[in-house]
Amino acid sequence: MEPERSLKLSIWEGALSVLFLNWSTGVLLTGYALVLGASPGALAILGGLPFLAQLLAPLALFLRGSRKALAVRLNLLARALFLPAILAPLLPE
């Protein structure tokens, strides 16, 4: 029973990961930022952040040691940081 459960969990995790990746990069995020009134400079920073994070990833891995623990922490942080972005339109003007 364990391999079936692992397979189902893996499929769900992959599907949710792709959904998050598509929302957090590219056209959807840019359009969302424009609707919220982002300036061209803010859009440039928003577009460059993923590449900066890729440059810092080996350093973070070197400092933390465990790849699994680092991946879990960084994924939780990344998803938690999008919660304020999702709730931003609900703030009063």
SELUMKOL-480846 format. One record per residue: residue number from 1; residue in three letters; x negated, y, z of N, C-alpha, C, O, CB in turn. Coordinates in pm, whole numbers, plus 32768, in hexadecimal, padded with zeros to 4 digits. Glycine has a CB too. Example, Ala and Ser with C-alpha at 12.3 -4.5 7.8 and 13.67 -1.06 7.14 Angstrom:
<recs>
   gulo   firo    nxx    nyy    nzz   caxx   cayy   cazz    cxx    cyy    czz    oxx    oyy    ozz   cbxx   cbyy   cbzz
      1    ALA   7AD9   7DC7   830C   7B32   7E3E   830C   7AD8   7EB6   830C   7A70   7EB4   834E   7B95   7E41   8389
      2    SER   7AFB   7F1F   82C4   7AA9   7F96   82CA   7AF6   8003   8313   7AC3   8072   8324   7A80   7FC4   823C
</recs>
This chain:
<recs>
   gulo   firo    nxx    nyy    nzz   caxx   cayy   cazz    cxx    cyy    czz    oxx    oyy    ozz   cbxx   cbyy   cbzz
      1    MET   7FAE   7F88   8000   8000   8000   8000   7FAA   807E   8000   7FD4   80E6   7FCC   805D   8000   8079
      2    GLU   7F34   8077   8039   7EDD   80EC   8043   7EB2   8124   7FBB   7EB3   819E   7FAA   7E63   80CA   8095
      3    PRO   7E8B   80D1   7F59   7E66   810B   7ED7   7ED9   8156   7E93   7EC3   81BC   7E53   7E35   809D   7E7A
      4    GLU   7F53   8123   7EA2   7FC7   8169   7E66   7FDB   81F1   7EA7   7FF1   8254   7E62   8046   8114   7E75
      5    ARG   7FD2   81F5   7F2A   7FE4   8273   7F73   7F76   82D6   7F4C   7F91   834C   7F37   7FE3   825A   800B
      6    SER   7EFC   82A6   7F44   7E8C   82FD   7F1E   7E9E   8333   7E91   7E80   83A8   7E76   7E07   82B0   7F27
      7    LEU   7ECF   82DF   7E37   7EE7   830B   7DAD   7F52   8376   7DA8   7F42   83DB   7D63   7F0F   8294   7D56
      8    LYS   7FBF   8362   7DF0   802B   83C6   7DF2   7FFA   844A   7E2D   8017   84B5   7DF8   80A3   8392   7E43
      9    LEU   7FB0   8442   7E9B   7F7B   84BC   7ED8   7F19   8503   7E7B   7F18   857E   7E74   7F36   849C   7F5C
     10    SER   7ECA   84B7   7E35   7E6A   84F0   7DD7   7EB1   8537   7D64   7E87   85A3   7D39   7E0D   8484   7DA1
     11    ILE   7F1B   84FB   7D32   7F68   8539   7CC5   7FA8   85BB   7CF4   7FA3   861F   7CAE   7FD4   84D8   7C90
     12    TRP   7FE3   85B9   7D6B   8020   8633   7DA1   7FB7   86A0   7DB8   7FCE   8714   7D96   8069   8614   7E24
     13    GLU   7F47   867A   7DEF   7EDE   86DC   7E08   7EAB   8718   7D86   7E93   8790   7D7D   7E6A   869C   7E56
     14    GLY   7E9A   86C4   7D21   7E6D   86F5   7CA0   7ED1   8752   7C5F   7EAC   87B9   7C27   7E51   8681   7C44
     15    ALA   7F50   872E   7C66   7FB9   8782   7C2A   7FC0   880A   7C6F   7FC9   8871   7C2D   8041   873C   7C31
     16    LEU   7FBC   880A   7CF3   7FC1   8888   7D3D   7F43   88DB   7D27   7F48   8956   7D24   7FD5   886D   7DD2
     17    SER   7ED3   8898   7D18   7E56   88DE   7CFE   7E59   8924   7C77   7E2E   8997   7C6A   7DE0   887C   7D05
     18    VAL   7E8A   88DF   7C12   7E95   891C   7B8C   7EF7   8990   7B8E   7EDE   89F6   7B4E   7EC0   88B3   7B24
     19    LEU   7F65   8981   7BD5   7FC6   89ED   7BE0   7F86   8A67   7C21   7F97   8AD7   7BF1   8041   89BF   7C31
     20    PHE   7F3D   8A52   7C8E   7EF9   8AC0   7CD3   7E90   8B00   7C79   7E84   8B7A   7C74   7EB9   8A8F   7D55
     21    LEU   7E44   8AAE   7C34   7DDB   8AE2   7BDC   7E16   8B37   7B6C   7DE1   8BA1   7B4C   7D8A   8A6E   7BA0
     22    ASN   7E84   8B09   7B30   7EC2   8B56   7AC5   7EFC   8BD9   7AF9   7EF9   8C3E   7AB2   7F30   8B04   7A83
     23    TRP   7F30   8BD9   7B73   7F69   8C54   7BA7   7EFC   8CB4   7BD3   7F0A   8D2D   7BC3   7FC5   8C36   7C1B
     24    SER   7E90   8C80   7C09   7E2B   8CD7   7C45   7DC2   8D09   7BE3   7D6D   8D59   7C09   7DE7   8C8E   7CB4
     25    THR   7DC6   8CDD   7B68   7D67   8D0E   7B04   7DB2   8D30   7A84   7E1D   8CFA   7A69   7CF7   8CA5   7AE9
     26    GLY   7D79   8D87   7A38   7DAD   8DA0   79B2   7E23   8DFF   79AB   7E30   8E5C   79FA   7DD3   8D21   7976
     27    VAL   7E78   8DE4   794B   7EE2   8E3F   7922   7F47   8E58   7992   7F73   8EC9   79A5   7F28   8E0A   78A8
     28    LEU   7F6D   8DF1   79D9   7FD2   8E02   7A41   7FA4   8E62   7AAE   7FEE   8EBA   7AD8   7FF6   8D7C   7A7E
     29    LEU   7F2A   8E50   7ADC   7EF7   8EA7   7B46   7EE4   8F36   7B13   7F00   8F95   7B5C   7E73   8E70   7B7C
     30    THR   7EB5   8F45   7A9A   7EA1   8FCA   7A61   7F27   9012   7A52   7F33   9087   7A77   7E5B   8FC1   79D9
     31    GLY   7F8A   8FCD   7A1E   800F   9009   7A11   804A   902D   7A98   8087   9097   7AA7   806C   8FAA   79C9
     32    TYR   8038   8FD7   7AF8   806B   8FF1   7B80   8026   906B   7BBB   8067   90BF   7BF9   8055   8F76   7BDA
     33    ALA   7FA3   9075   7BA8   7F59   90E8   7BDB   7F86   9169   7B96   7F90   91D1   7BD7   7EC2   90D4   7BC7
     34    LEU   7FA2   9163   7B15   7FD2   91D9   7ACD   805A   9205   7AFF   8074   927C   7B0E   7FD8   91BD   7A36
     35    VAL   80B2   91A5   7B1A   8136   91C5   7B50   812A   9209   7BD8   8178   9262   7BF9   818D   9146   7B5B
     36    LEU   80C7   91DF   7C26   80B1   921C   7CA9   8067   92A1   7CA0   8054   92E4   7D06   8064   91BD   7D01
     37    GLY   803D   92C8   7C26   7FFD   934A   7C13   7F66   934A   7C20   7F2C   93AE   7C4A   8034   93A9   7C74
     38    ALA   7F26   92DD   7BFE   7E94   92D4   7C08   7E51   932F   7BA0   7E81   933D   7B30   7E65   9243   7BF5
     39    SER   7DE3   936B   7BC9   7D96   93C1   7B6F   7D3B   936A   7B18   7D27   92F5   7B36   7D43   9429   7BBE
     40    PRO   7D04   93A4   7AAC   7CA6   9356   7A5A   7C2D   9324   7AA9   7BFD   92B5   7A90   7C76   93AB   79E5
     41    GLY   7BFC   9373   7B07   7B8D   9348   7B5A   7BB1   92D0   7BB1   7B62   9273   7BC2   7B5D   93BA   7BB2
     42    ALA   7C2A   92D4   7BE8   7C58   9263   7C3B   7C67   91E5   7BE6   7C49   9177   7C14   7CDE   9285   7C80
     43    LEU   7C96   91F5   7B6B   7CA3   9182   7B11   7C1A   9148   7AEF   7C0B   90CF   7AE4   7CEC   91AA   7A91
     44    ALA   7BB7   919F   7ADE   7B30   916F   7AC0   7AF7   9120   7B36   7ABA   90B6   7B23   7AD2   91E5   7A9E
     45    ILE   7B0B   9152   7BAE   7ADD   910A   7C25   7B26   9085   7C32   7AEA   901F   7C50   7AF1   915E   7CA5
     46    LEU   7BA8   9089   7C1C   7BFA   900F   7C24   7BCB   8FA7   7BBF   7BCB   8F30   7BDE   7C8D   9031   7C0C
     47    GLY   7BA5   8FD2   7B49   7B74   8F75   7AE3   7AEA   8F3F   7B00   7AC9   8ED0   7AD6   7B74   8FB8   7A5E
     48    GLY   7A98   8F8C   7B47   7A10   8F61   7B63   79FE   8F0F   7BE1   7997   8ECD   7BF2   79B9   8FD7   7B6C
     49    LEU   7A5F   8F10   7C3A   7A52   8EC7   7CB9   7A3C   8E31   7CAA   79E9   8DFA   7CF2   7ACC   8EDE   7D0B
     50    PRO   7A82   8DEC   7C50   7A68   8D5B   7C44   79D8   8D3B   7C1C   799F   8CD9   7C4C   7AC7   8D1E   7BDE
     51    PHE   799E   8D8E   7BC6   7914   8D76   7B9B   78B1   8D91   7C0C   784D   8D4B   7C1A   78F2   8DCD   7B22
     52    LEU   78CE   8DF7   7C5C   787B   8E13   7CD1   7882   8D9F   7D34   781D   8D77   7D6F   78A6   8E96   7D14
     53    ALA   78F8   8D69   7D47   7909   8CF8   7DA2   78BB   8C7E   7D71   7883   8C33   7DC1   799E   8CD4   7DB1
     54    GLN   78B7   8C6A   7CED   786A   8BF9   7CB6   77D5   8C0B   7CCF   778E   8BA9   7CE6   7885   8BEB   7C20
     55    LEU   77A6   8C86   7CCC   7718   8C9F   7CE7   76F6   8C83   7D7A   7687   8C57   7D98   76F5   8D2F   7CC4
     56    LEU   7753   8C9E   7DD3   773A   8C8D   7E61   7754   8BFF   7E92   772C   8BDD   7F02   778D   8CED   7EAF
     57    ALA   7795   8BAC   7E44   77B9   8B24   7E6F   7740   8ACF   7E97   7745   8A8F   7F00   7805   8ADE   7E02
     58    PRO   76D4   8ACB   7E49   7661   8A7B   7E75   7625   8AAA   7EFA   75F9   8A59   7F4B   75F5   8A7D   7E0A
     59    LEU   7624   8B2C   7F0F   75F1   8B62   7F8D   7649   8B35   8002   7616   8B0D   806A   75E9   8BFC   7F88
     60    ALA   76CB   8B3C   7FEF   7727   8B11   8059   7716   8A7D   8077   7719   8A54   80EB   77B9   8B2E   8031
     61    LEU   7704   8A2E   8010   76F1   899E   8024   766E   8982   806E   7668   892B   80C5   76F2   8954   7F9D
     62    PHE   7607   89CC   804B   7586   89BB   808F   7591   89DE   8123   7557   899B   8178   751B   8A13   804B
     63    LEU   75DB   8A48   8141   75E7   8A75   81CC   7643   8A1C   821F   762D   8A0C   8297   761A   8B03   81CF
     64    ARG   76A9   89E1   81E1   770B   8992   822B   76EA   88FE   822F   770A   88BB   8291   7792   89A5   81F0
     65    GLY   76AC   88C9   81C8   7685   883C   81C9   76EB   87DD   818D   76D0   87A2   8125   7669   8812   8254
     66    SER   775E   87CD   81CA   77C1   876C   819E   7816   87A4   812C   7857   880B   813C   781B   8742   8213
     67    ARG   7815   8761   80BA   7863   8790   8048   78F8   8786   8061   7944   87DF   803C   783E   8741   7FCB
     68    LYS   7922   8719   80A0   79B1   8705   80B7   79E9   876F   8116   7A50   87AB   80FA   79CA   8678   80F1
     69    ALA   79A4   8786   8185   79D2   87EA   81E5   79D4   8875   81A7   7A30   88C3   81BF   7979   87E8   8262
     70    LEU   796F   8894   8159   7969   8916   8117   79DB   8926   80B3   7A1B   898F   80AE   78E2   8929   80D0
     71    ALA   79F5   88BF   8065   7A61   88C5   8002   7AE8   88D9   8045   7B3A   8928   8016   7A63   8845   7FAD
     72    VAL   7B00   8892   80B1   7B7F   88A0   80F8   7B8E   892D   812F   7BF7   896C   811F   7B8A   8838   816A
     73    ARG   7B27   895F   8170   7B2F   89E6   81AB   7B42   8A52   8140   7B95   8AAC   8150   7AB0   8A04   81FB
     74    LEU   7AF6   8A4A   80D4   7B01   8AB0   806C   7B87   8AA9   8023   7BBD   8B11   7FFF   7A8F   8AA1   8008
     75    ASN   7BBC   8A32   800E   7C3F   8A26   7FCE   7CAD   8A5E   8028   7D08   8AA2   7FF8   7C5D   8995   7FAB
     76    LEU   7CA6   8A41   80A8   7D08   8A7A   8105   7CFF   8B12   8108   7D65   8B57   8109   7CF4   8A41   8192
     77    LEU   7C85   8B46   8109   7C72   8BD7   8109   7CA8   8C16   8089   7CEB   8C7C   808D   7BDD   8BF9   811A
     78    ALA   7C8A   8BD8   8017   7CB8   8C0F   7F97   7D50   8C14   7F90   7D89   8C77   7F62   7C81   8BBB   7F23
     79    ARG   7D90   8BAA   7FBC   7E22   8BA8   7FB7   7E5F   8C07   801D   7EC8   8C44   8003   7E55   8B1A   7FCF
     80    ALA   7E20   8C15   8090   7E52   8C72   80F6   7E44   8D03   80C8   7E98   8D56   80EB   7E07   8C5D   817A
     81    LEU   7DDE   8D22   807B   7DCB   8DAA   804C   7E33   8DD3   7FE5   7E48   8E4B   7FCF   7D41   8DBA   8012
     82    PHE   7E74   8D74   7FA6   7EDA   8D97   7F44   7F62   8DB0   7F84   7FBB   8DE6   7F43   7EE7   8D2A   7EDD
     83    LEU   7F74   8D8C   8001   7FF2   8DA5   8045   8011   8E3B   804C   8081   8E61   802D   7FEF   8D69   80D1
     84    PRO   7FB2   8E92   8074   7FD1   8F21   8072   7FF0   8F56   7FE6   8043   8FAF   7FD6   7F5C   8F70   80AD
     85    ALA   7FAF   8F20   7F81   7FCA   8F4C   7EF7   8058   8F28   7ECD   809A   8F74   7E88   7F64   8F0F   7E96
     86    ILE   8084   8EB4   7EF7   810C   8E8A   7ED5   8173   8EDF   7F1F   81DD   8EFF   7EE8   8121   8DF5   7EF7
     87    LEU   8155   8F05   7F9A   81B3   8F52   7FEB   81AB   8FE9   7FD3   8200   9032   8005   819A   8F36   807C
     88    ALA   8148   9019   7F8A   8135   90A9   7F73   81AF   90EF   7F38   81CE   915E   7F64   80C0   90BE   7F18
     89    PRO   81F6   90B4   7ED8   826B   90FC   7EA2   82DB   910F   7F07   8332   9164   7EF3   82A1   90B2   7E2B
     90    LEU   82DA   90C4   7F72   8343   90D0   7FD6   832B   9141   8039   8383   9163   8088   8351   904E   8021
     91    LEU   82B3   917C   8037   8293   91E9   8092   82E0   9267   806B   82F4   9280   7FF4   81FB   9205   8092
     92    PRO   830B   92B6   80CD   8351   9333   80AB   82F0   9397   806D   8278   9398   808C   8394   9370   8128
     93    GLU   8325   93EB   8018   82CF   944E   7FD4   82B7   94C7   8028   8271   9523   7FFE   830B   9478   7F51
</recs>
